[in-house]
Amino acid sequence: MTAQPETLVSLFLKRKKMIGGVLGIIIGFGIAMQAPPAGLSAAGLKAIAILCWAVTYWIFDVFPDFVVGLGMSVLLVLTKTTPMNIAFATYSTDTWWLLVAAIGLGAAATKTGLLTRISLWVLKAFPATYKGQVLALIGCGTFFGTLIPSTTAKMAIMSPMALSISNALGFEKKSPGATGIFAACGTGFNLSSPFFLSSSFLGYVVISLLPKAQQAQFTWMYWLQCAGTWGVVLLIGCTLSIFYLYKPEKEVRLAPDFIDEQLKALGPFSNDQKLTLAVSLACLGFWMTQSFHGIPASIVALSGLCILLAFNVYDRADFRKLIVWDAIIFLGSITSLGAVFGTLKIDQWIGTVLGPVLAPFASNIFLYLITLSVMVYMLRFLVISVGSAVAVLGLVFAPVAAAQGIDPFIAAFTPDST
């Protein structure tokens, strides 16, 4: 059998990383060699060139996203575009330490199986019908998903459970009922994550993109106040859509002992699970009441993490393995861009240049949000990393929003919630 000739598409995919690597260097050098436009310094132009190089590498997946992010910060220093304390600014902030601690708390909930146990408790409390389990998955994911800030980890834990529920209800693969169960799982443990600050690490990315003065006011409760309306509309809309679009052909119920068997397989409620639950609830309580006691959220989270480590809920090896250090390094590098843009006044230049172009859209808040949402979807087709997409769009649109009298939080939150 003769071998089939390679198509242009297959050749491109085979050499995508090499093409992206060369293209990123060409784009970066091409921008850096230009004369700075009016209102932008030479250092500002170099920073934009380095960012464009990084975005190209993210699009073509030349290297892992955290490697590119770290390389971007290093290049900012090597090229004398910014000093090290600006290029790596986020690593010395309470936002970054809050992120480290929150992921550490989530790692404990993952290792101990706490989220699985809580989810089964909630599922047992709801009716054993299709609609009851849909409501349980959405409600559990939305409110107890605050224990783990990684949507990937939450979906990895809960997807097998959703499959078990679907099978137990007698749904065939890809049937409306099965699709509805998985849609409910995705809604609760993924789509609803921007509802609460501690439900996704992207919330901390959004805050880092805001002006310094505005960052200080974003406590856990203030975030909920800002995102609450969006969250309620999302949950009601998704729930009704699941009921309408994925209605089973007949009424079904879980076997009376299904949840009990799942709980039995988990074993007894362990001391590690009890301590992790107590610490998580205590942290959540302190976050919600920060405006009263004034203790920074990062210190609360770090205190909780120290307690879990001190009582050996997870040890040194787990600390190395369970905490996603690559994601933390990546988020530190992209959130530092806020300090870079502010120091070099790139944000002001973007607002001046793009403000008149986007003014017709920004003059109408609904048209502005639709435009920004469409751009999010377009960029997500190109950029694999959602964190990169949120950071890039937030950095570009927040200054434009401020110039048009729109709260920058809206511009930074929209890419996260779309």
C-alpha positions in Angstrom: 0.0 0.0 0.0 1.5 3.3 -1.0 1.7 6.0 1.6 -0.7 8.9 1.3 0.9 12.3 0.6 0.9 14.7 3.5 -1.6 17.6 3.2 -0.7 21.2 4.0 -2.8 20.9 7.2 -1.0 17.7 8.4 2.4 19.3 7.6 1.4 22.4 9.5 0.2 20.5 12.6 3.4 18.4 12.5 5.6 21.5 12.4 3.3 23.8 14.4 5.6 24.4 17.3 8.6 25.1 15.0 6.5 27.5 12.9 5.2 29.2 16.0 8.7 29.5 17.5 10.1 31.2 14.5 7.0 33.4 14.0 7.0 34.6 17.6 10.6 35.7 17.3 9.9 37.5 14.0 6.9 39.3 15.5 8.7 40.2 18.7 11.8 41.6 16.9 9.6 43.3 14.3 7.7 45.2 16.9 10.7 46.0 19.0 12.6 47.5 16.0 9.9 50.0 15.3 10.0 53.6 16.5 7.7 54.1 19.5 4.3 55.6 18.5 3.2 58.9 20.1 2.4 58.5 23.8 4.4 55.2 24.2 7.9 55.0 25.5 10.6 52.8 24.0 10.4 50.6 27.1 6.7 50.3 26.6 7.1 49.2 23.0 9.6 46.6 24.1 7.2 45.3 26.7 4.4 45.0 24.0 6.9 43.2 21.7 7.7 40.7 24.5 4.0 40.2 25.2 3.3 39.6 21.5 6.1 37.0 21.4 4.6 35.3 24.5 1.0 35.3 23.0 2.3 33.8 19.8 4.1 31.0 21.7 0.9 30.4 23.7 -1.2 30.2 20.5 1.2 27.7 18.9 1.8 25.9 22.2 5.6 26.1 21.5 6.4 25.5 25.2 4.2 24.9 28.3 2.3 28.0 29.3 4.2 28.5 32.5 7.6 28.3 30.8 6.5 31.0 28.3 5.2 33.1 31.1 8.3 32.8 33.2 10.4 33.5 30.1 8.4 36.6 29.4 9.2 38.0 32.9 12.9 37.1 32.5 13.0 38.9 29.1 11.5 42.0 30.6 14.5 42.2 33.0 17.2 41.1 30.5 16.2 43.7 28.0 16.1 46.3 30.8 12.5 47.0 30.0 11.5 46.9 33.7 13.4 46.2 36.9 12.9 42.8 38.5 10.6 44.0 41.2 8.1 45.1 38.5 8.6 42.1 36.1 8.0 39.8 39.0 5.7 42.1 41.0 2.9 39.7 41.8 5.2 37.2 43.6 5.5 39.7 46.5 1.8 40.5 46.8 -0.8 39.1 49.1 -2.8 38.1 46.0 -0.2 35.5 45.0 0.2 34.2 48.5 -3.6 33.9 48.7 -3.5 31.9 45.5 -0.8 29.6 46.8 -2.7 29.0 50.1 -6.1 28.5 48.4 -4.7 25.9 46.0 -3.0 24.3 49.1 -6.4 24.1 50.9 -8.0 22.7 47.7 -5.2 20.1 47.5 -6.2 18.9 51.0 -9.8 18.6 50.0 -8.8 16.6 47.0 -6.4 14.2 48.7 -8.7 13.5 51.6 -11.8 12.9 49.4 -13.7 15.6 51.2 -15.4 17.1 48.1 -16.5 13.6 47.0 -18.1 12.9 50.5 -19.8 16.3 50.6 -21.1 15.8 47.1 -22.6 12.5 48.1 -24.2 14.0 51.2 -25.8 16.7 49.0 -27.0 14.2 46.4 -28.6 12.1 49.1 -30.4 15.1 50.5 -32.1 15.8 47.2 -34.8 13.7 45.5 -33.5 10.6 43.7 -35.2 11.7 40.5 -33.5 13.1 37.4 -34.4 16.7 38.3 -33.4 16.2 41.9 -29.9 15.0 40.9 -29.5 17.8 38.4 -30.3 20.4 41.1 -28.0 18.6 43.5 -25.0 18.6 41.2 -25.5 22.3 40.3 -26.0 23.4 43.9 -23.2 21.3 45.3 -20.7 22.5 42.6 -21.7 26.1 43.0 -21.5 26.4 46.8 -19.1 23.6 47.9 -16.9 24.1 44.9 -15.4 27.1 46.9 -13.3 24.5 48.6 -11.1 23.9 45.5 -10.0 26.8 43.3 -9.2 24.6 40.3 -12.0 23.8 38.0 -9.9 21.1 36.3 -9.4 19.3 39.6 -13.1 19.6 40.5 -14.2 18.2 37.1 -11.7 15.4 37.4 -13.2 14.4 40.8 -16.9 14.8 39.8 -17.0 13.6 36.2 -16.8 9.9 37.3 -19.5 10.5 39.9 -21.7 12.1 37.2 -21.1 9.0 35.0 -22.1 6.7 37.9 -25.3 8.7 38.5 -26.1 8.6 34.8 -25.6 4.8 34.6 -27.6 4.3 37.8 -30.5 6.2 36.4 -30.4 3.9 33.4 -29.4 6.5 30.8 -27.7 5.3 27.6 -24.5 7.0 26.5 -25.2 10.4 24.8 -28.9 10.2 25.5 -30.7 13.4 26.6 -30.7 12.3 30.2 -27.0 11.5 30.3 -26.2 14.7 28.6 -28.3 16.6 31.2 -26.4 15.0 34.1 -23.0 15.9 32.7 -24.3 19.4 31.8 -25.4 19.9 35.5 -22.0 18.7 36.6 -20.2 21.1 34.3 -22.5 24.0 35.3 -22.0 23.5 39.0 -18.3 22.6 39.1 -17.0 24.7 36.2 -19.3 27.4 34.7 -20.4 28.8 38.0 -16.9 29.2 39.3 -16.7 33.0 38.8 -19.7 33.3 41.2 -17.4 33.1 44.2 -13.8 34.4 44.4 -12.4 31.2 46.0 -14.0 28.9 43.4 -11.5 29.6 40.7 -7.9 30.9 40.6 -9.0 33.1 37.6 -10.7 35.4 40.1 -7.3 36.3 41.5 -6.1 37.0 38.0 -9.1 39.3 37.4 -8.3 41.3 40.6 -4.6 41.6 39.7 -5.6 43.3 36.4 -7.5 46.1 38.2 -6.0 49.5 39.3 -4.3 49.2 42.6 -6.8 51.4 44.4 -9.6 49.1 43.2 -7.9 45.9 44.1 -8.0 46.7 47.8 -11.8 46.8 48.0 -12.2 43.3 46.5 -12.9 41.1 49.6 -14.7 37.8 49.3 -18.0 39.4 50.0 -17.5 42.4 47.7 -16.7 40.0 44.8 -19.9 38.2 45.5 -21.8 41.5 45.5 -20.3 42.3 42.1 -20.7 38.8 40.6 -24.0 37.8 42.3 -26.4 39.0 39.7 -24.5 37.3 36.9 -24.3 34.1 39.0 -28.0 34.0 39.7 -28.9 34.5 36.1 -26.5 31.8 35.0 -27.7 29.2 37.4 -31.4 29.8 36.7 -30.8 29.9 32.9 -28.6 26.8 32.9 -31.0 24.8 35.1 -34.1 25.6 33.1 -32.2 24.9 29.9 -31.1 21.5 31.1 -34.6 20.6 32.2 -36.0 21.7 28.8 -33.3 20.5 26.4 -32.3 17.3 28.0 -35.5 15.9 29.4 -35.5 12.1 29.7 -38.0 10.1 27.7 -39.4 8.6 31.0 -39.3 9.2 34.7 -36.4 7.5 36.4 -35.2 7.2 40.0 -31.9 6.1 41.6 -32.0 2.9 43.5 -32.7 3.6 47.2 -29.3 2.3 48.3 -27.2 3.9 45.5 -25.8 6.8 47.5 -25.4 4.8 50.6 -23.3 2.3 48.7 -21.1 5.1 47.4 -20.6 6.5 50.9 -19.8 3.0 52.2 -17.1 2.6 49.6 -15.5 5.8 50.8 -15.1 4.4 54.3 -15.8 6.3 57.6 -15.6 10.1 57.9 -11.9 10.4 58.6 -10.1 12.8 61.0 -8.3 14.3 58.1 -11.6 15.0 56.3 -13.0 16.5 59.5 -10.0 18.8 60.1 -10.0 19.9 56.4 -13.7 20.7 56.5 -13.3 22.6 59.8 -10.3 24.6 58.5 -12.0 25.3 55.1 -15.2 26.5 56.8 -13.2 28.7 59.2 -11.3 30.3 56.3 -14.6 30.9 54.4 -16.1 32.5 57.5 -13.1 34.8 57.9 -13.1 35.7 54.2 -16.8 36.6 54.4 -16.3 38.8 57.5 -13.0 40.4 56.4 -14.6 43.9 56.5 -15.2 43.5 60.2 -12.0 42.0 61.5 -9.6 43.3 58.9 -7.4 40.2 58.7 -6.1 39.9 55.1 -7.6 36.9 53.2 -4.1 35.7 52.3 -3.1 35.5 56.0 -6.3 33.6 56.8 -5.6 31.1 54.0 -2.0 30.7 54.9 -2.9 30.1 58.5 -5.3 27.4 57.4 -2.7 25.8 55.2 -0.2 25.8 58.1 -2.7 24.0 60.3 -3.3 21.3 57.7 0.5 20.8 57.2 1.2 20.8 60.9 -1.4 18.1 61.5 0.0 16.1 58.6 -3.2 16.1 56.5 -0.6 16.0 53.7 3.1 15.8 54.1 6.2 17.3 52.4 5.9 14.9 49.4 2.2 15.8 49.0 3.1 19.5 49.2 5.4 19.1 46.3 3.1 16.9 44.3 -0.5 18.1 44.9 0.0 21.8 44.7 0.1 22.8 41.0 3.3 24.9 41.1 3.4 25.3 37.3 0.0 27.0 37.4 1.0 29.2 40.3 4.2 30.3 38.5 2.3 30.9 35.3 -0.4 33.0 37.1 2.3 34.9 38.9 4.0 35.8 35.6 0.8 36.9 33.7 -0.6 38.9 36.6 2.7 40.8 36.9 1.8 42.3 33.6 -0.6 44.6 35.4 2.3 46.2 37.2 4.4 46.3 34.0 1.6 48.0 32.1 1.0 50.5 34.9 4.7 51.4 35.4 5.3 51.9 31.7 1.9 53.6 31.2 1.0 51.1 28.5 -2.5 51.0 29.9 -3.0 54.7 29.4 -1.6 54.5 25.9 -4.0 51.6 25.1 -6.9 53.6 26.4 -5.9 56.6 24.3 -5.4 54.6 21.1 -8.3 52.1 21.3 -10.7 54.4 23.1 -11.9 56.2 19.9 -12.0 53.0 18.0 -14.1 51.2 20.6 -16.1 54.2 21.7 -19.1 53.3 19.5 -19.3 50.0 21.3 -18.4 51.2 24.8 -21.1 53.9 24.6 -23.7 51.1 25.0 -22.9 48.7 27.8 -24.8 45.9 26.3 -23.1 46.2 22.9 -19.8 46.5 24.7 -20.3 43.3 26.6 -21.4 41.4 23.5 -18.3 42.7 21.6 -16.0 41.7 24.4 -17.6 38.3 24.7 -17.3 37.6 21.0 -13.6 38.5 21.2 -13.2 36.2 24.1 -14.5 33.3 22.1 -12.3 34.2 19.1 -9.2 34.4 21.2 -10.0 31.1 23.0 -10.0 29.4 19.6 -6.4 30.4 19.3 -5.0 30.5 22.9 -5.2 27.2 24.7 -4.6 28.6 28.1 -7.7 30.3 29.5 -5.6 32.2 32.0 -3.6 33.8 29.2 -6.8 34.8 27.4 -8.3 36.3 30.5 -5.1 38.3 31.2 -4.5 39.5 27.7 -8.1 40.7 27.1 -8.3 42.2 30.6 -5.1 44.2 30.1 -6.4 45.5 26.7 -10.0 46.2 27.6 -9.8 47.4 31.2 -8.0 50.7 30.2 -10.5 51.2 27.4 -13.4 50.7 29.8 -12.0 53.2 32.3 -11.6 55.8 29.5 -15.2 55.4 28.6 -16.5 55.5 32.2 -17.1 51.8 32.5 -15.9 50.0 35.6 -12.6 48.1 34.7 -13.9 45.2 36.7 -16.6 44.6 34.1 -13.9 44.4 31.4 -11.7 42.0 33.4 -14.6 39.9 34.7 -16.2 39.3 31.3 -13.4 37.2 29.8 -13.4 35.1 33.1 -17.2 34.5 33.0 -17.6 34.0 29.2 
